[in-house]
Amino acid sequence: MTVIVRDLRPETPADIEGFIRVRHRALPYVFFSPASVLHGLSLSRPDAHARKLVAVEDGEIIGTAQLGLAQDSPEPGQGSLNVYVDPARTGRGAGTLLVRTAEEHLAAHGATRLFAWVLDEPADRAFAARHGYRSSRSAHFLRLDLARTALPPLQDPPPGVELRTAADFADDPHPLFALDAEAGSDEPGDIATEFTDYAAWVDEYWKHPHLDRELTSVAVADGRPVAFSVAHTHDGLYTTGMTGTARDHRGRGLAKLVKNDSLHRARAAGYPQGYTGNDADNGPMLAINKWFGYEICATEVRHVRELG
């Protein structure tokens, strides 16, 4: 059978379903939905030159790629591509075709350095090396058995701190944007970003179809959010996104406070598992997740390739 690569057709339900099926088989610790895939497609800015590609064999989608340029980086030419092939359909050339198509597109639009996440498995890392990518930092996928693990007891907030939810900021989420921009700037990463576009943040994060504002916990002090733990839910699944604390309130246990609050309420709502991601270099957050009982279920390694 011949494998071809083409753009994902968002108007075709079978394409969306195939894209999600491959991603879930390759990354069972991350959940996607038709709404989240379409949401991602709707966000693309012209200067990102973003595309979602699919590899098709005999009418069936067996591989996917997501690629684009980093719009928020002060350094031009930073591109990314993430390629995933159905584990049961490897060895057919789908991955190579997806990489080649993605690289040609990004190079044509000025990319000089490409970043890609690769599962920390011998075959995946060998594939990346064959295509000229060198390994960089790592990140973990973690899982928590909410139904069986004894969570730490809920604690009262320290004096002057109040626990609230993101739903309380529905009329004006700008204070959450300010906190996200500050906390996110300290996250480990390969591409420097300048997080200043409030409207883009609202579209991408605040309006994300999986954002659960009721389960997103926020610590407020002096009238402003100083720590938060973002919750995403979909179809019985619960995952923690960003957990962060304002610089002037760190060292007070607020990250544990907000995450514990969200986890307790997620369990009370009937979610049996909790998922999250953690950069391997982020020791403080790894320690917090271990304290809660999270266990690493898989690891990805960031790879980079210089073009030209």
N, C-alpha and C positions, 0 to 999 in steps of 0.2 A: 504494500500500500504506500502511496505517496503522501508525505506530510507537507501541508502548506501553512503559511503564516499570514494572517490578515488582522485587521482591526476588529475589536469587539464591536458588535452591532447592538447598541443599547435598546433599540426599538424591537429587538427580537428576543422574546422570553427564553427561547432555547439557548441562546448565547449567554444570557445572564446566568441561567441555571448551570450551564456547563462550566462557566468561569468559577462559580461558587463551588461546584462539585470538586474540581481539581484543587482549589485552594484548601478545602476542608480535608481532602485526602492527604495533601502534602503538609498542612499545618492544622492538625486537629485541635490545637490549643488556642486558635484564633477564630472568632466567628464572623461570618459575612452574611449578608442578606441582600435580596434584590434592592431594597431601599438604600443600603449602605454603598453598594456598588454604583448605583445611579447617582447617589449623593456625591461620591468621589468624582464621577465624570462631570457633574454640573459645576464643580469648583475650578476646573482648569482655566488658568489665565493664558492669554495668547503667548506671553513671553516664557511660559513654562514648556511649551511645545510637548505637552504630556500626551501619552497614548496608553491605551490598554490593548494588548495584542493577545491573540489566541492561536495556538497551533492545532490544526485540524487534520485528522486522519480518518478517511472513509466516512466523512460527515460528523465525526464525533470530536469534541474538544478534548485534547489530551494534555495541553500545556497552556500556561498563561505568562504574560509579562506585563509589568507596570513600570513605566519609565517617564522621565521628565527632567527638566532643569530646575535647580533650586532658585525660586524667585526671590526669596528673602535673604539670600546670602550676599554680603558685601563684596565677595570675591566672585567674579564672573567665571563661567565655564564649568561650574560644578553640576554634574549630572548623576542620576541614579537609575538603576534598573534592577528589578527583582523578578527572577524567573523561577517558576515552579512547574514541575511536570508531574502528572499522575504517577505515583510510585509503581503502579502496575503496568505503565506504558513507557517506561524508559528504554533507552537503547534504540530508538527509532529515528533519532536526529532532531527531535522536536526542540530540545534545549538549545542545541547549537544554532538552529535556524532562528529561534527567538532572540538569542544573544546577538547574532550577526545583524538582524533587522533592527534591533534596538540601538546597537552601537552606531550603525550607519546613520540612523535618524538623528541621534543626539550629536554626533560629530558634525553633521551637516548644519546644525544650528548652534555651533560654537562650543560644544563641550570639549574640555581638555583633560578632565579627570572624572572618572566614573566610579561610583560606589555601588556595591551590591551586597545584600545579605545572603549568606549561604549556610544551609544546615550543617552543623558540626558532625558530619558523617563522612567516612573515608571517600566514598564515591562522589559525594557532592563537592568536597574540597579538591579532589583530584580534577573534577570537571572544571572548576574555577581556575585552577593552576594551568590547565591545558589552554585556557583562553586568555592567559596573560594577567590574571588577577593575583595579587598577593594579599595574604591575610593580615588583618588589623585587629581591632578590639572585638570582644564577644558580648553577647547579651543572652539572658536566660528566659525561657518560658517557665512559669511556676504555677502549680496547682495546689489548692487547699480544699480538703474534704470538709465542707462546712457542716454537713450532716453529722459527722462523727468526731470532728476535732473540737476539743474544749477551748473555746476562745478565751483570751484574758478577760477578766471581769470588766464591766464598764466602769470608767472612772469619772468622777466629777471634774469639770474643767477647772483649771487654776483660777485664782481670783482675777477678775477683770476680763475673763474670756467666756464667751457664750457659744454654744453649739447650735448651728442652724443648718439649713440645706440650701442647695442651689435654687430650689423652687422659690425661696424667699427673695431671690434677686431677679425674678422673672421680668419685672418692670424696668430694671436697669442693671444689666449684667456687667457694666463697665468695671466695677470694683474687682470682679473675678478676673476679667481680662488683665487688669494691672497686676494682680497677684500671679497669674499664670505666666505673664511675660517676664516677671522678675524671677520666679522660681525656675522657669524653663531655661533661662539664660545660663543657669549653673549646671544644667544636665550635661553629662558627658556626650560628646558627639564629634563627628568628623567634619561636618560642614557648619561653619560659623553662620548664625542667623541673626537678623535684627527684627525682632517681633514688635512691630509698631502699628500695624494696620488693624484697627479695631473692627472695621466692617468685615474684613476678610476672616478675622477670628470668629465673629458672630456666625458667619456663613458656614465656616468649616467645623467649628467645635460646638458652639452654642446650639446650632440647629442640626447637629448630627442626629440621625434618626434613632440611634441606640443610646443617646445620652439619657440617663435616668436622673432627673433633677431631684427627685424625692430621696434617692439613695446616695446622692453626692453630698457628702458631709463637709461643712465649712465651719471653721473656728473664727469668731469675730472678736476683735479687741479694739478699743478706742474707736468704735464705729466703722471699722473696715475689716475685710477678710484678711486673715494672717496665716491661715493654713487651710488646705482642702484636700479631699481625696475623691477623685472623679470616678463615677460608676457608670458603666454601660451595661445594658441588659437587652436580651432579645431571645424570644422563644425558649424561655426557661433557663437561659444562660446568664451568668453574671461575671463581669470582669472589672478589675480596677485599672484605670488608666493612670494618669498623672497623680502623684501624691507629692505635695510640695509645701514649703513653709517660707514666709517672708524672712529675709536675712536678719532683720532686727528682732525676730521672735524665735530663732533657732536655739536648740539646746534646752527647750522647756517641755519636750515630749509631745508637742502638738501634732506631729505627723502620726504618731501612734494613736493619739486621741481621736483624730478624725477618721483614720482608717478603721480603727476598732469599732467606732460608732456605725460606720457604713456596713461593716461585716456583720455586726449583730442584727442590724435591720434587714440586711439581705437574707440572713438565715431565717429570721422571723417571717419574711415574705415567702419563704419556701424554696429558695435557691439552694440546691444541694452541693454545688461546687463553686469555688471561686478561682478565677484565673488572673494572672498579672504578668507583666514583663519587667525585667530588671537588668540594667546594664551591669556587666560583670565588674566594672571598675567603680560602681557606686556602692562602696562598702556599707555606709550608713543605712541605705535602703535595703540592702541584702540582709543586714542584721535585723531590721524591723520585720521583714517578711519571714525570716527564720523564727523570730519570736512568736509570730502568729501561727506558725506551723506549716507554712508553705514549703513545698518540695519541688526541686528542679525536675521538670519532665522533658526538657529538650534545650538545646543551645544552638544559636546561630552565630556565625562569625562574619564580621564585616570584611569585605574584600574591596580592594581599590586597584584601578588600572589607569595609568597615565597614557593619554593619546598623543600621537605626534612625536 
